[in-house]
Amino acid sequence: MKFEASKVLQSLPKQFFANLVRKVNAKAATGADFINLGQGNPDQPTPDFIVQAIQQATADPANHKYSLFRGDPALKQAAADFYQREYNVTLDPETEVAILGGSKIGLVELPFALLNPGDTMILPDPGYPDYLSGVALAQVKLELIKLREQNHFLPDYNELSEDAKQQAKLLYLNYPNNPTGAVATSDFFKNTVTFAQANQIGVVHDFAYGAIGFDGHKPLSFLQTPGAKDVGIEMYTLSKSYNMAGWRIGFAVGNADMIEALNLIQDHLFVSVFPAIQKAAIAALQSDQATVTDLVSLYQRRRDDFYAAARQIGWEPYPSGGSFYAWMPVPEGFTSETFADLLLEKAAVAVASGNGFGSGGEGFVRVGLLIDEPRFSEACQRIGQLHLFSR
Ligand SMILES: Cc1ncc(COP(=O)(O)O)c(C=O)c1O
């Protein structure tokens, strides 16, 4: 017999970055001294105390059983306590916290859980490409809103047509932003709540880089905005804050109806997450966050080193306020893709081409601050030798 994927699966977007990975692997296979600034995978290990917590937890047979369907109540409590401590946001752990096997799952399943086929959702452009998988799985219509440099990569809701505002049921936002490194202001979040209430649009704030703010600025949680819990939720992940990307653990917090929709779809798809991982996540959230402070300092040092090296060759960055990315303009005469291809070909440096995040990313490439500092100056020296930037 022959089988083919369902129509819904066939409608899933092609992974733009699969192509980059192929090109990068081909370059690496040539044995060239190759510098990969294209990826978004934290390079540092998970802190020891978290590894020790899972080692202990895996040795306990109580953690070998099925988890409760909706996750360990102690983890939900730890998430609520974390939000209280870090953001002064009060959450009911039972109704306002959903445990997720990584925030990507929540982001992709939520449109399916909350919308009906043919409904409309609004995504930022540029934006994290996996949001599009949620659009395809839920069979909903997509409305894009541009993030423009002159607006600090925050969307301007006035750009939406009246039709779009009326039809949209859901809006995704993400600050600190992947790919641009932009951060949100409290005025912007207030404006978002007003916009959401006026148009009855649910808001999902993807706070994946919530812990990573530069220059002493702590990124704002959307839930700190008055009225936010009435209109939306926030997705939090342990992947970036604690270098736990492979562990697959995160949570959603906020509006109880949206949390219930997430829990309901998950009742049918999963039996929550391996209990030992949940125990380790509790240890991470309850810690004094000293490892997070150290990690942010490391990323900030790398950002500063990379910016200094880039400026030396006349390559002026868009200043990143958070995340672990630098958003770099493409020199004249190139598109994002032709520039990224040239860097790979002639300098053995991989970057992520901006249009992979949507047409709004055209004119930029994304650099991941995920390698050791000396390699940034090496990368910039090699790029400088191509004499692409006028100073
Ligand atoms: C903006 C953004 N959101 C969500 C995620 C997903 O994170 P995870 O599924 O590991 O929680 C990522 C991962 O790269 C991301 O960049």
The ligand as an SDF file (V2000), in Angstrom:
LIG
                    3D

 16 16  0  0  0  0  0  0  0  0999 V2000
   10.5220   33.2570   19.1470 C   0  0  0  0  0  0  0  0  0  0  0  0
   10.5430   31.8480   19.5940 C   0  0  0  0  0  0  0  0  0  0  0  0
    9.4420   31.3330   20.1410 N   0  0  0  0  0  0  0  0  0  0  0  0
    9.3900   30.0630   20.5510 C   0  0  0  0  0  0  0  0  0  0  0  0
   10.4680   29.2300   20.4050 C   0  0  0  0  0  0  0  0  0  0  0  0
   10.3160   27.7950   20.8090 C   0  0  0  0  0  0  0  0  0  0  0  0
   10.9690   27.4830   21.9740 O   0  0  0  0  0  0  0  0  0  0  0  0
   10.7150   26.1320   22.7320 P   0  0  0  0  0  0  0  0  0  0  0  0
    9.7710   25.2920   21.9070 O   0  0  0  0  0  0  0  0  0  0  0  0
   12.0490   25.4910   22.8580 O   0  0  0  0  0  0  0  0  0  0  0  0
   10.1090   26.4930   24.0370 O   0  0  0  0  0  0  0  0  0  0  0  0
   11.6410   29.7110   19.8200 C   0  0  0  0  0  0  0  0  0  0  0  0
   12.7960   28.8190   19.6270 C   0  0  0  0  0  0  0  0  0  0  0  0
   13.7370   29.0990   18.9520 O   0  0  0  0  0  0  0  0  0  0  0  0
   11.6730   31.0560   19.4040 C   0  0  0  0  0  0  0  0  0  0  0  0
   12.7650   31.5910   18.8440 O   0  0  0  0  0  0  0  0  0  0  0  0
  1  2  1  0
  2  3  1  0
  2 15  2  0
  3  4  2  0
  4  5  1  0
  5  6  1  0
  5 12  2  0
  6  7  1  0
  7  8  1  0
  8  9  2  0
  8 10  1  0
  8 11  1  0
 12 13  1  0
 12 15  1  0
 13 14  2  0
 15 16  1  0
M  END
$$$$
